[in-house]
């Protein structure tokens, strides 16, 4: 039957791997000039409902092709295409976030970032993309440069949700993975002696959300809830995983101001930007994390 549009017939919220059945979007075809086969090529759809799509429409916002040494990102901008070729080492850190059906991969580069949105029905395809990048974004001679320091104080995991306990157990099955610190979900303002003061600052019902911080000596891997804080009435269904190559850390700093006696925060900096994680203070709860970060070569630990 004439007039059929196979791309439209296959269109949905899912990320598709380029294949004979799912060829490159027509808009991107003129930019596909490389002859070597890709390790993986994915096309990421526009955020439109199926009922709003029609045959002949440009249905995909991104096409990402991963090769042995670099990747090519094609991005639709209305009726034109922006193309950029990146070395894997250009990725300073990356973060995968998902909440219900909405997901995002952020590739943090020097001076800018790529956000690759996806529907979480495509977790497996996105996981393959992330794994290929992570396998290659650290120079071989930089891997294994960091060694866990010996410390007498094991990080406490008390108070973690069942979900994060399971995530931690799974992570610790990976080779050379060590737990550096864990932060459980806690209500803020409990330490204030004045009810009026808690109400004044509006923190009586605010929660600091849980996170887990690990390393295998090659990367920092931080699992969080997709946000740092939430109000008591907010349901939290999200999860995010930040991957930071140890070799890319430019600086780490702890905010230990005396006027914030019950909370501290850690800021990690790469050439692609910064990420900050808050913690409640405990006598020994962050010893291992502090010792580890201060031992890394090339890092100036600011107080």
N, C-alpha and C positions, 0 to 999 in steps of 0.2 A: 504494500500500500504506500503510495507516494505521500510526501509531506510529513512523514514521521520524524521526530527529533529524538534520537536515542538518549542524548544527554538530559533532555527534559524528562523523558520517561524514567530515568534512573535518579532524578534529583530528589533530595530530601535533606534533612538536617545533618546527615552523617558525613564524615570525612571519608573520601574514597581514595584508594591507592590507584595510581595510573596503571592501566593494563589495556589489553585489546578490548575488553568489555567496557572499560571506563577510560577513554583516551583523554589527552589534555584538552582543556577548554579552548574553543576556537580563538578566543581573544588572545590567549597566551602563545599559540602555536608559532607566530613569527619570531618569538624571542627564544625559542628552543633551538639553539644553534650548536650545541655540543653533541659530539658523536659517541662519547663513551657512555656505557650504560650507568644509570644511577643505582646506588644502593637501595634507595627508596624515594619515590615521588608521590606526594599527596596533593590533592586538591581540596580546598576548604571552602564550603559554600557560603553564600550570602546569608545574612540573618533575615530571611523572609519566609513567610508561610508558603506551603506548597500551593495553596489556593491563589496566592498573589504572583506566582511564577507563570510564565507562558513560553511556548516554543519560540526559539530564536533569541531569547533573553540571555544576557551574560549572567550566568548563575553562580559563578565562583569568584570569591574575593582574593584568594591566594592560591598559588601553586608553589610548593617547596620541594626542591630536588636535592637530595644528599648524595654527594660523590665521595670518592676515597679521601680527598684532601680538602674539599671545600663544599659549600652549599650555595644554591641559587634560590633566591626568594623573589617571586613575581607577585606584584600586588596590583589589583585593579583599582584605578582611580577614575571613576566614572567610565569614560569610553577609551581611556588610555591605560598603559601599563608602566609601572615603575619596576625596574630590575636592579637587583644588587647581588653581587657575588661576595661571599664572606668566607674567610678562613675559619675553621672551627675554633682556633685560638683567639679569634676576635670576640667570642662570647665570653664575657667576664664572669657572669653568673647567670643562672636561669632559674625560673620559678614556674611550677605547675600548680594551678589553682582550680578547684572544682567545687561547685555548690549546686546540689540537685542536678539539673540538666545543663547548667552553664559551666563551661571550662575555659581556661586560657593558659597558653604557654607564653611567658615573657622571656625573650632573649635580650639581656642587658649588654649593650655594646658601649664603646667609648663615644659619648656624645649623644646617643639615642638608643632606642629600644624597639624591638618588634613585639607586638602582641598578636598572637595567633589564636583567635577564638575558636572554640569547638564545642559541639554537643557531646555530653559525656557518654552517649551511646558509642562513641568512637574512642573510648579510653585505650583500647588495645593498639590502634593505629598510632595514636599520639605517643603511647609508651615506647613504641618502636622508634619513632622519630627522636624522642628525648634520649633514649639509650644510645643511639648512634652518635648523637652530638656529644654526650658525656664520655663516650669511649675515646673521643678524638680531641676534646678541647683542652687537654693537658698535654704538654710536651712530654715524651717518654722519660726524659732525664729528670723531670720534676716529680714524677710519681713516687710515692713512698718516702718523701723527704721529711715527713713529720712523724715523730714517735711519741706514743702516749707516755706522759710522765707518770712516775709511780707516786701514788698518794694514799694515805691511810684512810681517806674518807670517800666512801662510795656515794654517788649521787642518789638522793632519795627519789623514789617514784610514787610515794604515798599520795593518794588523792587523785591520781590519773583516772580518767573515765575508762570503762571496759574497752571501748573502741580504741583509745590510745594505748592501753596496755597491750592489746593485740597487735597494733602497728609496731610498737616497740619490740615485742617478741619476734615478729617477722623480720624486722630490721637487724636484730642481733644475730640472726641466723646467717647473715651475709659475711663473707670472709673479712677478717680483721676489723670488724665494726665494733666500736666502743661507745658507750653512753658517756657523754660529757656532763649533761645537766637535764633535768626535767622540771617543768613548771606546771603545777596543777591549776585548775580553775579555782579562783578564790574571789570572794566579795571584797571590794575595796572600801575603805572608810571604817572598817571594823576597829582599827587601832585608834581612831579619834575618840577622845574622852567626852567631847561635847556634841550632843545631838544637834544643837543649833549649827555647829560648825560643819557637821556632815551634811546637813540640809543645805547650808549656804553654798557649798561647793558641788552639790548635786551628785555625790559619789556614793551615797548610802546603798543604792541599788545597782551600782556599776560593778561589772566583773572583769577581772583580768583572766584571759582565756589560756588554756593549756598549750604547752609546746614541748617538744622533745628535741634535744640537740645531740648529734652523733658525729663521729668521724671514723674513717678507715685509714687516715694518714694521707689520703689523696684529696679528699673533698670534705667540707663540712656539709652535713645533711640535716636540715632543720624542718621538722614537721610542726605545723601550726593549724589553726582553725580558720585561716583565710582572713582573719582580722585579729587585732591584738586585744580589743575590749568589746564588751557587749553589755547592754542593759539587762536587768533581771528578766524583763518581760520579752526579750528577744530570743527566739529560737535560733540556734546555731547549727547549721547542717554542713558547713563548708570545711574544706581541708586544703592546705597548701603545703607544698614541699619546695624548699629552697635548696639549690645545689650551688656551692661555692668552692671552686678549686682552691686548695690551700696556696698554690703558687700565685694565685691572682689577688690574694689579700694584700692590700696596700697599707691598711691601718685597722686597729681595733681599739675601742675605748669603752670604759665603763663610766657611767654617770653615778658617782657615789657622793652626791652632795649631802651635806649634813642636814639640810632642811627637808630632806625626804627620807626619814629614818626607816620607813617600812618597805621601801621599794628602790630598786636600782634598774638600770637598763644597759644593754650591750649594743653598741653600734659597730657593724662590720662594713668596711669600705673596700670596694674594688674600683678599678678605673671606669666601671659601668654604673657606679652610684653607691648608695648606702642602704642598709637594712637595719632596723632597730628592733630589739626584742626586750620587753620588760620582764622583770623577775621580782618576786617578793624576796626579802632578805632572810637568810638563815645563817646560823653560826658557821656551818661548813658546807652549805648546800651548793655553793658555786666554786669551791676550792679547786676541783679538778678542771673545770672550764677555764678559770683564771690562769692556773698553772700551765695548761696546755697552750692557750693563746699567747701567753707571755714567752713561751719557749720557742715559738716559731721564728725562724731566721728571716730577716728582712722586714720585720714588723716592729714599729715603734709603738709601744703601749703607753698611751697617755692616761693620766689620772685627772 
